[in-house]
Every structure is written in structure tokens, then in C-alpha cells.
């Protein structure tokens, strides 16, 4: 009877340990710094976006500048101002871009790329 109790307790202990290990693995995978994948977020218009506006950029230590761009809202291009993004050690920032796709333009978000 005692052995049965000890073995059942041990089985629960092993299940708990396995659950803890899987949870730890899942959290570490979510929080690991990985390069974000390019994502098409908007299907734009048929016309090419207007030329990018000139912006005054001031160097800011520890940050990179994500330049402004035209976004597609309410069936027209609308200017979105640039902003600073905290630098990621070992990565470089590739800004977002419009690309022609069949009969319209698609917006691809900016993304971090590992240094080569």
C-alpha cells in the first residue's frame, strides 16, 4: 500500500516536472529575440505611392530611424511620419516598402535582419 502511494506520488511529480519543462520551453521560445518576418499588411491602390517626403533626422544614440512612408487608408495614400526604434544588438533595420504586385501595390512592414 505504501509503495502504491509513493509510486502514484512519483508519477504526479514527474508529470509536474514535465509540465514545468514544457512551459519554460514555450516561454523561452516566445521571448527569444528573433528577426521578425516581412508581413504584407495592406493591399494598396493601383497607383504608385507618392514620393517619400524629406524628414529631418537627428542622430539618437541607441535608436535607429524608421523613415516615414505613405500608408493606404480609406482608399487613398496617407503620410505616416517616421519615428525612432530602439536598436537591437546584432541586427540591422530594413525599412518597410511598397512593392508592385499584379495590378496593385502591397506594403511590407519593416523588419530586423541579423548582421552578416
C-alpha positions as CSV (number, residue, x, y, z in Angstrom):
1,X,0.0,0.0,0.0
2,X,2.8,2.4,0.9
3,X,4.6,1.6,-2.4
4,X,1.5,2.2,-4.3
5,X,1.1,5.6,-2.7
6,X,4.8,6.5,-3.3
7,X,4.6,5.4,-6.9
8,X,1.5,7.4,-7.6
9,X,3.1,10.5,-5.9
10,X,6.2,10.0,-8.1
11,X,4.0,9.8,-11.2
12,X,2.4,13.1,-10.3
13,X,5.8,14.6,-9.5
14,X,7.1,13.5,-13.0
15,X,4.1,14.9,-14.7
16,X,4.5,18.2,-12.9
17,X,8.2,18.4,-13.8
18,X,7.4,17.6,-17.5
19,X,4.7,20.3,-17.5
20,X,7.2,22.8,-15.9
21,X,9.8,22.0,-18.5
22,X,7.3,22.4,-21.4
23,X,6.1,25.7,-20.0
24,X,9.7,27.0,-19.6
25,X,10.5,26.0,-23.2
26,X,7.4,27.7,-24.5
27,X,8.1,30.9,-22.7
28,X,11.7,31.0,-23.8
29,X,10.7,30.5,-27.4
30,X,8.2,33.4,-27.2
31,X,10.6,35.8,-25.5
32,X,13.7,34.8,-27.6
33,X,14.9,37.7,-29.8
34,X,14.2,36.6,-33.4
35,X,14.1,38.6,-36.6
36,X,10.6,39.5,-37.5
37,X,9.3,38.2,-40.8
38,X,8.2,40.5,-43.5
39,X,4.4,40.8,-43.4
40,X,2.1,42.2,-46.0
41,X,-0.2,44.3,-44.0
42,X,-2.0,46.3,-46.6
43,X,-3.1,45.9,-50.2
44,X,-2.8,49.4,-51.6
45,X,-4.1,51.2,-54.6
46,X,-3.5,50.6,-58.2
47,X,-1.5,53.8,-58.5
48,X,2.1,54.1,-57.3
49,X,2.5,55.7,-53.9
50,X,3.7,59.4,-53.9
51,X,7.5,60.1,-53.4
52,X,8.7,59.8,-49.8
53,X,8.8,63.2,-48.0
54,X,12.0,64.6,-46.7
55,X,12.3,64.3,-42.9
56,X,14.8,66.0,-40.6
57,X,16.6,63.2,-38.7
58,X,18.6,63.8,-35.5
59,X,21.1,61.1,-34.5
60,X,19.9,59.4,-31.3
61,X,22.2,57.0,-29.5
62,X,20.7,53.5,-29.0
63,X,18.0,54.1,-31.7
64,X,17.5,53.7,-35.4
65,X,15.2,55.9,-37.5
66,X,12.3,54.2,-39.2
67,X,11.6,56.7,-42.0
68,X,8.1,58.0,-42.8
69,X,6.0,56.4,-45.5
70,X,2.7,56.6,-47.2
71,X,0.1,54.2,-45.8
72,X,-3.1,53.1,-47.5
73,X,-6.2,54.3,-45.6
74,X,-9.8,54.9,-46.8
75,X,-8.8,54.2,-50.4
76,X,-6.0,56.8,-50.6
77,X,-2.4,57.2,-49.6
78,X,-1.9,59.0,-46.2
79,X,1.5,60.1,-44.9
80,X,2.8,58.5,-41.7
81,X,5.7,60.3,-40.0
82,X,8.9,58.5,-39.2
83,X,9.9,57.5,-35.7
84,X,12.7,56.1,-33.6
85,X,13.0,52.4,-32.8
86,X,15.2,51.0,-30.1
87,X,18.3,49.5,-31.6
88,X,18.8,45.7,-31.4
89,X,22.3,44.5,-30.9
90,X,23.4,42.2,-33.7
91,X,20.6,43.3,-36.1
92,X,20.1,46.0,-38.7
93,X,16.8,47.6,-39.5
94,X,15.3,47.2,-43.1
95,X,12.6,49.8,-43.5
96,X,9.1,49.0,-44.9
97,X,8.5,49.3,-48.6
98,X,5.8,49.3,-51.3
99,X,6.0,46.6,-53.9
100,X,4.1,46.2,-57.1
101,X,2.0,43.0,-57.2
102,X,-0.1,42.2,-60.2
103,X,-2.5,45.2,-60.6
104,X,-1.9,46.9,-57.2
105,X,0.8,47.8,-54.6
106,X,1.4,45.8,-51.4
107,X,3.0,47.3,-48.2
108,X,5.6,45.1,-46.5
109,X,6.4,46.1,-42.9
110,X,10.0,47.0,-41.8
111,X,12.0,44.2,-40.2
112,X,15.2,43.4,-38.3
113,X,17.9,41.3,-40.1
114,X,20.8,39.7,-38.4
115,X,24.2,41.2,-39.2
116,X,26.1,39.1,-41.7
